[in-house]
Amino acid sequence: MSAMMDSEHFNDVEYLLDGFEHVESPAEFAERLKLGRPLNIKLGIDPTSPDLHLGFMVVLQKLQRFAEAGHRVTLIIGDFTARIGDPSGRNAMRPQLSDEEIDANMKTYRDQAGKVLDLERVQIRYNSEWLAQLNLADVIKLLAETTLAQMLERNDFSTRYAAGTPISLHELLYPVAQAYDSVMVEADVELGGTDQLFNLLLGRNYQRERGQLPQICATVPLLVGLDGVKKMSKSLGNYVGIAETARVQFGKLMSVGDDLMPVYARLAAFRSRTEVDVFTRSLQAGKLNPMDEKKKLAEEIVARYHGAEAAREASEYFYNTVQKKEIPVDEIRDMELGDATRVAEVLVKAGFAESRRAAERLISGNGVKVDGIVINDPRAPWSAQGPAVLSVGSRKFVRVLSTTRTEALVSPEHRDVREATDAP
């Protein structure tokens, strides 16, 4: 333990709090460090989806920083609270997950979190250890320590209440359950996103009621998603998944707006504040080429999860297939045309669209090509007279093969012309 406390950053307030958007409070944190023991640092995440994304990594990196500094860190997997559903930042009730879904999601969390966390330094707990043991009397006692007025102070609840959107009683239990986690691990510091501040502050109240020192609450900024508007979320589709391939990650990161590059440099690439300040000023002054810098940034982020070699290969792949507009011939799968007569139908058959209507929307957006020619008529027929490459965007390709039926539909005149054209 003493060796851990010898870390040069063990008592470094500025270093440990760097990058947090809100701390309740820095003065309390400085006083807590004077206790002369490793602090109990807590972070809870719920297994609400199979994959983590870059947004989760922002706070995990902060947890790792505390671990490296010699403090005692605990990652709580909310297998019990996931059954309630976190209402934070929601304008509607979050669907409850089944036990099977939660168990499946939990299997991937440890490995993905290990991309940022040194798991040998981190204690992993599951909050079902204590929450599943509470009886109704215990729950009523906890609820008695929180008022409805306090709950309605939360932006998500107050907004929904004012709009007449239903709020189920079980949703009110979520912040109570998460706050109780802090009591059970006797947290000195709890980390979270800015949308979790209410839950973290509630933990302070419960700790005071039980004679514990109230935890310091430290929240990180929420990483804006690829749409540049809302926080990164798998449910919104604006995310970069940790488990996604290097090529997919790189391609998604290249779609980030130029104005968001400093944000991603800070929160996703974990560059220092000083580095990002210099980077931002250089971009604004026109001293850096935005495309070149975005490729460097994307490669830097991808390398963290897949290694430098995979990141370089993903960058080359992006250059060849997007910037040079080359089609990756060696990777195109073949597909029979079958009974499809329209481009929209072929898109559905290829798995590029869930329905004909969705396929027609893709076509209207000018993102669909046949042999490199943009198709802009949603009702366009499939007119290719032989094998043709169907593409959507820059990363989806399929070679559509002609069939006997298709050959029969070709008029004799067209067949004569084609045979003459194909002749040596």
C-alpha positions as a Markdown table, in Angstrom:
| # | Residue | x | y | z |
|---|---|---|---|---|
| 1 | Met | 0.0 | 0.0 | 0.0 |
| 2 | Ser | 2.8 | 2.4 | 0.9 |
| 3 | Ala | 4.4 | 1.9 | -2.6 |
| 4 | Met | 1.1 | 2.9 | -4.2 |
| 5 | Met | 1.0 | 6.0 | -2.0 |
| 6 | Asp | 4.5 | 7.0 | -3.1 |
| 7 | Ser | 3.1 | 7.9 | -6.6 |
| 8 | Glu | 4.0 | 11.4 | -7.5 |
| 9 | His | 0.4 | 12.2 | -8.2 |
| 10 | Phe | -1.2 | 10.6 | -5.1 |
| 11 | Asn | -1.9 | 14.0 | -3.5 |
| 12 | Asp | -1.8 | 16.1 | -6.7 |
| 13 | Val | -5.2 | 17.8 | -6.7 |
| 14 | Glu | -4.7 | 19.6 | -10.0 |
| 15 | Tyr | -3.6 | 16.4 | -11.8 |
| 16 | Leu | -6.4 | 14.3 | -10.4 |
| 17 | Leu | -9.2 | 16.8 | -11.1 |
| 18 | Asp | -8.0 | 17.8 | -14.5 |
| 19 | Gly | -10.7 | 17.4 | -17.2 |
| 20 | Phe | -13.7 | 17.3 | -14.9 |
| 21 | Glu | -16.5 | 19.7 | -15.7 |
| 22 | His | -18.0 | 19.9 | -12.1 |
| 23 | Val | -16.5 | 18.9 | -8.8 |
| 24 | Glu | -18.6 | 19.0 | -5.5 |
| 25 | Ser | -16.2 | 20.3 | -4.2 |
| 26 | Pro | -12.5 | 20.8 | -4.9 |
| 27 | Ala | -11.9 | 22.1 | -1.4 |
| 28 | Glu | -13.5 | 18.9 | 0.1 |
| 29 | Phe | -11.4 | 16.8 | -2.2 |
| 30 | Ala | -8.2 | 18.5 | -1.1 |
| 31 | Glu | -9.1 | 18.0 | 2.5 |
| 32 | Arg | -10.0 | 14.3 | 1.9 |
| 33 | Leu | -6.5 | 13.7 | 0.4 |
| 34 | Lys | -5.0 | 14.9 | 3.7 |
| 35 | Leu | -6.4 | 11.8 | 5.5 |
| 36 | Gly | -3.2 | 10.0 | 4.4 |
| 37 | Arg | -4.8 | 6.9 | 3.0 |
| 38 | Pro | -5.9 | 5.8 | -0.5 |
| 39 | Leu | -9.3 | 7.2 | -1.3 |
| 40 | Asn | -12.2 | 5.0 | -2.4 |
| 41 | Ile | -13.0 | 6.0 | -5.9 |
| 42 | Lys | -16.3 | 4.7 | -7.4 |
| 43 | Leu | -17.7 | 4.5 | -10.9 |
| 44 | Gly | -20.9 | 2.7 | -11.8 |
| 45 | Ile | -22.0 | 1.7 | -15.3 |
| 46 | Asp | -25.1 | -0.3 | -16.3 |
| 47 | Pro | -24.9 | -3.1 | -18.9 |
| 48 | Thr | -27.8 | -1.6 | -21.0 |
| 49 | Ser | -26.3 | -2.5 | -24.4 |
| 50 | Pro | -23.8 | -5.2 | -25.7 |
| 51 | Asp | -21.1 | -2.6 | -26.4 |
| 52 | Leu | -19.4 | 0.3 | -24.8 |
| 53 | His | -18.6 | 3.3 | -27.0 |
| 54 | Leu | -16.2 | 6.2 | -26.9 |
| 55 | Gly | -18.5 | 8.2 | -24.6 |
| 56 | Phe | -17.9 | 5.7 | -21.9 |
| 57 | Met | -14.2 | 5.9 | -22.2 |
| 58 | Val | -14.1 | 9.5 | -21.1 |
| 59 | Val | -14.9 | 8.7 | -17.5 |
| 60 | Leu | -13.1 | 5.3 | -17.6 |
| 61 | Gln | -9.9 | 7.2 | -18.4 |
| 62 | Lys | -10.4 | 9.3 | -15.3 |
| 63 | Leu | -10.9 | 6.2 | -13.2 |
| 64 | Gln | -7.6 | 4.9 | -14.6 |
| 65 | Arg | -5.8 | 8.1 | -13.6 |
| 66 | Phe | -6.9 | 7.6 | -10.0 |
| 67 | Ala | -5.7 | 4.0 | -10.1 |
| 68 | Glu | -2.3 | 4.9 | -11.4 |
| 69 | Ala | -2.0 | 7.6 | -8.7 |
| 70 | Gly | -2.4 | 4.9 | -6.1 |
| 71 | His | -6.0 | 5.2 | -5.0 |
| 72 | Arg | -8.4 | 2.3 | -4.5 |
| 73 | Val | -10.8 | 2.3 | -7.4 |
| 74 | Thr | -14.0 | 0.3 | -7.8 |
| 75 | Leu | -15.9 | -0.2 | -11.0 |
| 76 | Ile | -19.5 | -1.2 | -10.2 |
| 77 | Ile | -21.4 | -3.1 | -12.9 |
| 78 | Gly | -25.0 | -2.1 | -12.3 |
| 79 | Asp | -26.6 | -5.5 | -13.1 |
| 80 | Phe | -29.4 | -4.7 | -10.6 |
| 81 | Thr | -29.9 | -1.1 | -11.5 |
| 82 | Ala | -30.0 | -2.0 | -15.2 |
| 83 | Arg | -33.2 | -3.9 | -14.4 |
| 84 | Ile | -34.7 | -0.5 | -13.3 |
| 85 | Gly | -33.4 | 1.6 | -16.2 |
| 86 | Asp | -31.6 | 4.9 | -15.9 |
| 87 | Pro | -33.9 | 7.8 | -16.6 |
| 88 | Ser | -31.0 | 10.3 | -16.7 |
| 89 | Gly | -31.3 | 12.6 | -19.7 |
| 90 | Arg | -34.3 | 10.8 | -21.0 |
| 91 | Asn | -37.6 | 12.4 | -22.2 |
| 92 | Ala | -39.4 | 9.1 | -22.1 |
| 93 | Met | -39.3 | 5.9 | -20.1 |
| 94 | Arg | -36.3 | 3.7 | -20.8 |
| 95 | Pro | -37.4 | 0.1 | -21.8 |
| 96 | Gln | -36.6 | -2.4 | -19.1 |
| 97 | Leu | -34.2 | -5.1 | -20.0 |
| 98 | Ser | -34.7 | -8.8 | -19.4 |
| 99 | Asp | -32.3 | -10.8 | -17.3 |
| 100 | Glu | -31.0 | -12.6 | -20.4 |
| 101 | Glu | -30.2 | -9.3 | -22.1 |
| 102 | Ile | -28.4 | -8.0 | -19.1 |
| 103 | Asp | -26.3 | -11.2 | -18.6 |
| 104 | Ala | -25.3 | -11.1 | -22.3 |
| 105 | Asn | -24.3 | -7.5 | -22.1 |
| 106 | Met | -22.2 | -8.0 | -18.9 |
| 107 | Lys | -20.0 | -10.6 | -20.7 |
| 108 | Thr | -18.6 | -7.9 | -23.0 |
| 109 | Tyr | -18.1 | -5.1 | -20.5 |
| 110 | Arg | -15.1 | -6.3 | -18.7 |
| 111 | Asp | -13.0 | -6.9 | -21.9 |
| 112 | Gln | -14.1 | -3.6 | -23.4 |
| 113 | Ala | -13.4 | -1.6 | -20.3 |
| 114 | Gly | -10.0 | -3.2 | -20.2 |
| 115 | Lys | -9.0 | -1.2 | -23.3 |
| 116 | Val | -8.6 | 1.8 | -21.0 |
| 117 | Leu | -8.5 | 0.4 | -17.5 |
| 118 | Asp | -5.7 | -1.7 | -16.1 |
| 119 | Leu | -8.0 | -4.3 | -14.5 |
| 120 | Glu | -5.3 | -5.5 | -12.2 |
| 121 | Arg | -5.6 | -2.1 | -10.4 |
| 122 | Val | -9.4 | -2.1 | -10.4 |
| 123 | Gln | -11.9 | -3.9 | -8.2 |
| 124 | Ile | -15.0 | -4.9 | -10.0 |
| 125 | Arg | -18.3 | -5.3 | -8.1 |
| 126 | Tyr | -21.9 | -6.0 | -9.1 |
| 127 | Asn | -24.5 | -4.0 | -7.3 |
| 128 | Ser | -26.8 | -7.0 | -7.1 |
| 129 | Glu | -24.6 | -8.1 | -4.3 |
| 130 | Trp | -26.4 | -5.7 | -1.9 |
| 131 | Leu | -29.4 | -4.4 | -3.8 |
| 132 | Ala | -30.9 | -7.8 | -4.3 |
| 133 | Gln | -30.7 | -8.4 | -0.5 |
| 134 | Leu | -32.9 | -5.4 | 0.4 |
| 135 | Asn | -36.4 | -6.2 | 1.5 |
| 136 | Leu | -39.5 | -3.9 | 1.2 |
| 137 | Ala | -38.9 | -2.4 | 4.7 |
| 138 | Asp | -35.3 | -1.5 | 3.7 |
| 139 | Val | -36.5 | 0.2 | 0.4 |
| 140 | Ile | -39.2 | 2.1 | 2.3 |
| 141 | Lys | -36.6 | 3.4 | 4.7 |
| 142 | Leu | -34.4 | 4.6 | 1.8 |
| 143 | Leu | -37.4 | 6.3 | 0.1 |
| 144 | Ala | -38.3 | 8.1 | 3.3 |
| 145 | Glu | -34.9 | 9.9 | 3.1 |
| 146 | Thr | -35.8 | 11.5 | -0.3 |
| 147 | Thr | -38.7 | 13.8 | -1.1 |
| 148 | Leu | -40.7 | 13.9 | -4.3 |
| 149 | Ala | -39.8 | 17.6 | -4.6 |
| 150 | Gln | -36.1 | 16.5 | -4.7 |
| 151 | Met | -36.8 | 14.0 | -7.5 |
| 152 | Leu | -38.8 | 16.6 | -9.5 |
| 153 | Glu | -35.8 | 18.9 | -9.4 |
| 154 | Arg | -34.1 | 16.7 | -11.9 |
| 155 | Asn | -34.3 | 18.1 | -15.4 |
| 156 | Asp | -35.5 | 14.8 | -17.0 |
| 157 | Phe | -38.3 | 14.3 | -14.5 |
| 158 | Ser | -39.4 | 17.9 | -14.3 |
| 159 | Thr | -39.5 | 18.2 | -18.1 |
| 160 | Arg | -41.5 | 15.1 | -18.5 |
| 161 | Tyr | -43.9 | 16.0 | -15.7 |
| 162 | Ala | -44.5 | 19.5 | -17.2 |
| 163 | Ala | -45.1 | 17.9 | -20.6 |
| 164 | Gly | -47.5 | 15.4 | -19.2 |
| 165 | Thr | -45.2 | 12.5 | -20.2 |
| 166 | Pro | -45.7 | 9.4 | -17.9 |
| 167 | Ile | -43.2 | 8.8 | -15.2 |
| 168 | Ser | -43.4 | 5.4 | -13.7 |
| 169 | Leu | -42.8 | 5.0 | -10.0 |
| 170 | His | -40.0 | 2.4 | -10.6 |
| 171 | Glu | -38.0 | 5.1 | -12.3 |
| 172 | Leu | -37.8 | 7.1 | -9.1 |
| 173 | Leu | -36.0 | 4.1 | -7.6 |
| 174 | Tyr | -33.0 | 4.4 | -9.9 |
| 175 | Pro | -31.2 | 7.3 | -8.3 |
| 176 | Val | -32.0 | 5.8 | -4.9 |
| 177 | Ala | -30.4 | 2.5 | -5.8 |
| 178 | Gln | -27.4 | 4.1 | -7.4 |
| 179 | Ala | -26.9 | 6.4 | -4.3 |
| 180 | Tyr | -27.1 | 3.3 | -2.0 |
| 181 | Asp | -24.1 | 1.9 | -4.0 |
| 182 | Ser | -22.0 | 4.7 | -2.6 |
| 183 | Val | -22.9 | 3.7 | 1.0 |
| 184 | Met | -22.0 | 0.1 | 0.4 |
| 185 | Val | -18.5 | 0.8 | -0.9 |
| 186 | Glu | -18.0 | 3.8 | 1.4 |
| 187 | Ala | -17.0 | 5.9 | -1.6 |
| 188 | Asp | -14.8 | 9.0 | -1.0 |
| 189 | Val | -15.2 | 10.1 | -4.6 |
| 190 | Glu | -17.8 | 9.1 | -7.3 |
| 191 | Leu | -17.2 | 9.8 | -11.0 |
| 192 | Gly | -19.9 | 10.1 | -13.6 |
| 193 | Gly | -21.1 | 12.1 | -16.6 |
| 194 | Thr | -22.7 | 15.5 | -16.2 |
| 195 | Asp | -26.1 | 13.9 | -16.6 |
| 196 | Gln | -25.5 | 11.8 | -13.5 |
| 197 | Leu | -24.9 | 14.7 | -11.0 |
| 198 | Phe | -28.2 | 14.4 | -9.3 |
| 199 | Asn | -27.6 | 10.7 | -8.6 |
| 200 | Leu | -24.1 | 11.4 | -7.3 |
| 201 | Leu | -25.3 | 14.2 | -4.9 |
| 202 | Leu | -28.1 | 11.9 | -3.6 |
| 203 | Gly | -25.3 | 9.5 | -2.6 |
| 204 | Arg | -23.8 | 12.2 | -0.4 |
| 205 | Asn | -27.1 | 12.6 | 1.5 |
| 206 | Tyr | -27.4 | 8.8 | 2.2 |
| 207 | Gln | -23.8 | 8.7 | 3.4 |
| 208 | Arg | -24.4 | 11.5 | 5.9 |
| 209 | Glu | -27.4 | 9.8 | 7.2 |
| 210 | Arg | -25.2 | 6.7 | 8.0 |
| 211 | Gly | -22.3 | 8.6 | 9.5 |
| 212 | Gln | -20.0 | 8.3 | 6.5 |
| 213 | Leu | -18.0 | 11.1 | 5.0 |
| 214 | Pro | -20.0 | 12.5 | 2.1 |
| 215 | Gln | -18.5 | 11.6 | -1.2 |
| 216 | Ile | -17.0 | 14.1 | -3.6 |
| 217 | Cys | -18.9 | 14.2 | -6.9 |
| 218 | Ala | -16.8 | 14.6 | -10.0 |
| 219 | Thr | -18.5 | 14.7 | -13.4 |
| 220 | Val | -16.9 | 14.7 | -16.9 |
| 221 | Pro | -18.3 | 16.3 | -20.0 |
| 222 | Leu | -20.5 | 14.2 | -22.3 |
| 223 | Leu | -18.9 | 13.4 | -25.6 |
| 224 | Val | -21.0 | 14.7 | -28.5 |
| 225 | Gly | -21.9 | 12.1 | -31.0 |
| 226 | Leu | -21.1 | 11.9 | -34.7 |
| 227 | Asp | -24.2 | 14.0 | -35.5 |
| 228 | Gly | -22.5 | 16.9 | -33.7 |
| 229 | Val | -25.7 | 17.6 | -31.7 |
| 230 | Lys | -26.6 | 15.0 | -29.1 |
| 231 | Lys | -24.5 | 13.0 | -26.7 |
| 232 | Met | -23.0 | 9.9 | -28.1 |
| 233 | Ser | -25.5 | 7.1 | -27.7 |
| 234 | Lys | -26.0 | 3.7 | -29.3 |
| 235 | Ser | -29.8 | 4.2 | -29.3 |
| 236 | Leu | -29.3 | 7.4 | -31.3 |
| 237 | Gly | -26.9 | 5.7 | -33.8 |
| 238 | Asn | -24.3 | 8.5 | -33.4 |
| 239 | Tyr | -21.7 | 6.4 | -31.7 |
| 240 | Val | -18.3 | 4.8 | -32.3 |
| 241 | Gly | -18.3 | 1.4 | -30.6 |
| 242 | Ile | -15.3 | 0.0 | -28.9 |
| 243 | Ala | -15.9 | -3.5 | -30.3 |
| 244 | Glu | -16.2 | -2.2 | -33.9 |
| 245 | Thr | -13.5 | -3.0 | -36.4 |
| 246 | Ala | -10.6 | -0.6 | -36.9 |
| 247 | Arg | -12.0 | 0.3 | -40.4 |
| 248 | Val | -15.5 | 1.0 | -39.1 |
| 249 | Gln | -14.1 | 3.1 | -36.2 |
| 250 | Phe | -11.9 | 5.1 | -38.6 |
| 251 | Gly | -14.6 | 5.7 | -41.1 |
| 252 | Lys | -17.0 | 6.9 | -38.5 |
| 253 | Leu | -14.4 | 9.2 | -36.9 |
| 254 | Met | -13.7 | 10.8 | -40.3 |
| 255 | Ser | -17.4 | 11.9 | -40.4 |
| 256 | Val | -16.9 | 14.1 | -37.3 |
| 257 | Gly | -17.3 | 17.8 | -38.1 |
| 258 | Asp | -14.1 | 19.9 | -38.2 |
| 259 | Asp | -15.4 | 22.0 | -35.3 |
| 260 | Leu | -15.5 | 19.0 | -33.1 |
| 261 | Met | -11.9 | 17.9 | -33.6 |
| 262 | Pro | -10.7 | 19.6 | -30.5 |
| 263 | Val | -13.4 | 18.0 | -28.5 |
| 264 | Tyr | -12.5 | 14.5 | -29.7 |
| 265 | Ala | -8.8 | 15.3 | -29.3 |
| 266 | Arg | -9.5 | 16.0 | -25.6 |
| 267 | Leu | -12.2 | 13.5 | -24.7 |
| 268 | Ala | -11.5 | 10.6 | -27.1 |
| 269 | Ala | -7.8 | 10.8 | -27.7 |
| 270 | Phe | -7.1 | 12.0 | -24.2 |
| 271 | Arg | -4.7 | 14.7 | -25.2 |
| 272 | Ser | -3.8 | 17.2 | -22.5 |
| 273 | Arg | -5.5 | 20.6 | -22.2 |
| 274 | Thr | -2.3 | 22.4 | -23.3 |
| 275 | Glu | -2.0 | 20.2 | -26.4 |
| 276 | Val | -5.6 | 20.8 | -27.3 |
| 277 | Asp | -5.4 | 24.5 | -26.8 |
| 278 | Val | -2.4 | 24.7 | -29.2 |
| 279 | Phe | -4.2 | 22.4 | -31.6 |
| 280 | Thr | -7.4 | 24.6 | -31.6 |
| 281 | Arg | -5.5 | 27.8 | -32.1 |
| 282 | Ser | -3.5 | 26.3 | -35.0 |
| 283 | Leu | -6.7 | 25.1 | -36.7 |
| 284 | Gln | -8.4 | 28.4 | -36.3 |
| 285 | Ala | -5.4 | 30.2 | -37.7 |
| 286 | Gly | -5.4 | 28.0 | -40.8 |
| 287 | Lys | -1.9 | 26.6 | -40.0 |
| 288 | Leu | -3.2 | 23.0 | -40.1 |
| 289 | Asn | -5.0 | 21.1 | -42.9 |
| 290 | Pro | -8.3 | 19.9 | -41.3 |
| 291 | Met | -8.4 | 16.7 | -43.4 |
| 292 | Asp | -4.9 | 15.7 | -42.5 |
| 293 | Glu | -5.4 | 16.4 | -38.8 |
| 294 | Lys | -8.6 | 14.5 | -38.7 |
| 295 | Lys | -6.9 | 11.5 | -40.2 |
| 296 | Lys | -4.1 | 11.7 | -37.6 |
| 297 | Leu | -6.7 | 12.1 | -34.8 |
| 298 | Ala | -8.8 | 9.1 | -36.1 |
| 299 | Glu | -5.7 | 7.0 | -36.4 |
| 300 | Glu | -4.6 | 8.0 | -32.8 |
| 301 | Ile | -8.0 | 7.0 | -31.4 |
| 302 | Val | -8.3 | 3.7 | -33.4 |
| 303 | Ala | -4.7 | 2.7 | -32.3 |
| 304 | Arg | -5.8 | 2.8 | -28.7 |
| 305 | Tyr | -8.3 | 0.0 | -29.3 |
| 306 | His | -6.8 | -2.0 | -32.2 |
| 307 | Gly | -3.1 | -1.2 | -32.2 |
| 308 | Ala | -1.0 | 1.1 | -34.4 |
| 309 | Glu | -0.7 | -1.3 | -37.3 |
| 310 | Ala | -4.5 | -1.8 | -37.6 |
| 311 | Ala | -5.0 | 1.9 | -37.4 |
| 312 | Arg | -2.6 | 2.6 | -40.2 |
| 313 | Glu | -4.3 | -0.1 | -42.4 |
| 314 | Ala | -7.7 | 1.5 | -41.6 |
| 315 | Ser | -6.3 | 4.9 | -42.7 |
| 316 | Glu | -5.0 | 3.5 | -46.0 |
| 317 | Tyr | -8.3 | 1.7 | -46.6 |
| 318 | Phe | -10.2 | 4.9 | -46.0 |
| 319 | Tyr | -7.9 | 6.7 | -48.5 |
| 320 | Asn | -8.3 | 4.1 | -51.2 |
| 321 | Thr | -12.1 | 3.6 | -50.9 |
| 322 | Val | -13.3 | 7.0 | -50.0 |
| 323 | Gln | -10.7 | 9.6 | -51.0 |
| 324 | Lys | -9.6 | 7.8 | -54.2 |
| 325 | Lys | -13.1 | 6.3 | -54.6 |
| 326 | Glu | -11.7 | 2.8 | -55.3 |
| 327 | Ile | -14.0 | -0.2 | -54.8 |
| 328 | Pro | -12.4 | -2.9 | -52.6 |
| 329 | Val | -12.8 | -5.6 | -55.2 |
| 330 | Asp | -11.3 | -8.3 | -53.1 |
| 331 | Glu | -13.9 | -7.8 | -50.4 |
| 332 | Ile | -17.1 | -7.6 | -52.5 |
| 333 | Arg | -19.5 | -10.5 | -52.0 |
| 334 | Asp | -21.7 | -11.8 | -54.8 |
| 335 | Met | -25.5 | -11.8 | -54.7 |
| 336 | Glu | -28.0 | -13.2 | -57.2 |
| 337 | Leu | -30.5 | -10.6 | -58.5 |
| 338 | Gly | -33.4 | -13.1 | -58.1 |
| 339 | Asp | -36.9 | -11.6 | -58.6 |
| 340 | Ala | -35.9 | -8.1 | -57.7 |
| 341 | Thr | -36.8 | -5.6 | -60.4 |
| 342 | Arg | -36.0 | -2.2 | -58.8 |
| 343 | Val | -32.9 | -0.8 | -57.2 |
| 344 | Ala | -34.8 | -0.4 | -53.9 |
| 345 | Glu | -35.7 | -4.1 | -53.9 |
| 346 | Val | -32.0 | -5.0 | -54.5 |
| 347 | Leu | -30.9 | -2.8 | -51.6 |
| 348 | Val | -33.3 | -4.7 | -49.2 |
| 349 | Lys | -32.2 | -8.0 | -50.5 |
| 350 | Ala | -28.5 | -7.0 | -50.0 |
| 351 | Gly | -29.3 | -6.1 | -46.4 |
| 352 | Phe | -28.5 | -2.4 | -46.9 |
| 353 | Ala | -32.0 | -1.3 | -46.0 |
| 354 | Glu | -34.6 | -2.8 | -43.7 |
| 355 | Ser | -37.5 | -2.1 | -45.9 |
| 356 | Arg | -38.3 | -0.8 | -49.4 |
| 357 | Arg | -39.3 | 2.6 | -48.0 |
| 358 | Ala | -36.0 | 2.8 | -46.1 |
| 359 | Ala | -34.2 | 1.9 | -49.4 |
| 360 | Glu | -36.1 | 4.6 | -51.3 |
| 361 | Arg | -34.9 | 7.2 | -48.7 |
| 362 | Leu | -31.3 | 6.1 | -49.2 |
| 363 | Ile | -31.7 | 6.6 | -52.9 |
| 364 | Ser | -33.3 | 10.0 | -52.5 |
| 365 | Gly | -30.2 | 11.0 | -50.4 |
| 366 | Asn | -28.0 | 10.3 | -53.4 |
| 367 | Gly | -26.0 | 7.7 | -51.5 |
| 368 | Val | -26.7 | 4.8 | -53.8 |
| 369 | Lys | -24.7 | 3.9 | -56.9 |
| 370 | Val | -24.7 | 1.2 | -59.5 |
| 371 | Asp | -21.3 | 0.7 | -61.1 |
| 372 | Gly | -20.3 | 4.2 | -59.8 |
| 373 | Ile | -23.4 | 5.9 | -61.3 |
| 374 | Val | -25.6 | 7.7 | -58.7 |
| 375 | Ile | -29.2 | 6.6 | -58.7 |
| 376 | Asn | -31.5 | 9.4 | -57.7 |
| 377 | Asp | -34.9 | 8.0 | -58.6 |
| 378 | Pro | -36.4 | 6.0 | -55.7 |
| 379 | Arg | -38.5 | 3.9 | -58.1 |
| 380 | Ala | -35.6 | 3.3 | -60.5 |
| 381 | Pro | -35.6 | -0.2 | -62.1 |
| 382 | Trp | -32.6 | -2.5 | -62.0 |
| 383 | Ser | -31.4 | -2.0 | -65.5 |
| 384 | Ala | -27.9 | -3.5 | -65.4 |
| 385 | Gln | -27.6 | -6.1 | -68.1 |
| 386 | Gly | -24.9 | -8.1 | -66.4 |
| 387 | Pro | -22.9 | -8.3 | -63.1 |
| 388 | Ala | -22.9 | -4.8 | -61.5 |
| 389 | Val | -21.6 | -3.3 | -58.3 |
| 390 | Leu | -24.2 | -1.8 | -56.0 |
| 391 | Ser | -22.8 | 0.5 | -53.4 |
| 392 | Val | -24.2 | 2.5 | -50.5 |
| 393 | Gly | -21.9 | 5.3 | -49.2 |
| 394 | Ser | -18.3 | 4.4 | -49.1 |
| 395 | Arg | -18.2 | 1.2 | -47.1 |
| 396 | Lys | -21.1 | -1.0 | -48.4 |
| 397 | Phe | -20.6 | -3.0 | -51.6 |
| 398 | Val | -22.2 | -6.0 | -53.3 |
| 399 | Arg | -21.8 | -7.5 | -56.8 |
| 400 | Val | -25.2 | -8.2 | -58.1 |
| 401 | Leu | -25.1 | -11.1 | -60.6 |
| 402 | Ser | -27.5 | -11.5 | -63.5 |
| 403 | Thr | -29.9 | -14.6 | -63.5 |
| 404 | Thr | -31.6 | -16.6 | -66.1 |
| 405 | Arg | -34.8 | -14.6 | -65.5 |
| 406 | Thr | -32.9 | -11.4 | -66.1 |
| 407 | Glu | -31.4 | -12.7 | -69.3 |
| 408 | Ala | -34.9 | -13.6 | -70.5 |
| 409 | Leu | -36.2 | -10.1 | -69.9 |
| 410 | Val | -33.6 | -8.6 | -72.1 |
| 411 | Ser | -35.0 | -7.9 | -75.6 |
| 412 | Pro | -33.4 | -9.6 | -78.6 |
| 413 | Glu | -32.2 | -6.2 | -79.8 |
| 414 | His | -30.5 | -5.4 | -76.6 |
| 415 | Arg | -29.0 | -8.9 | -76.4 |
| 416 | Asp | -27.6 | -8.5 | -80.0 |
| 417 | Val | -26.1 | -5.2 | -79.1 |
| 418 | Arg | -24.5 | -6.5 | -75.9 |
| 419 | Glu | -23.1 | -9.6 | -77.6 |
| 420 | Ala | -21.6 | -7.4 | -80.3 |
| 421 | Thr | -20.1 | -5.1 | -77.7 |
| 422 | Asp | -18.7 | -8.1 | -75.8 |
| 423 | Ala | -17.2 | -9.6 | -78.9 |
| 424 | Pro | -13.4 | -9.4 | -79.1 |
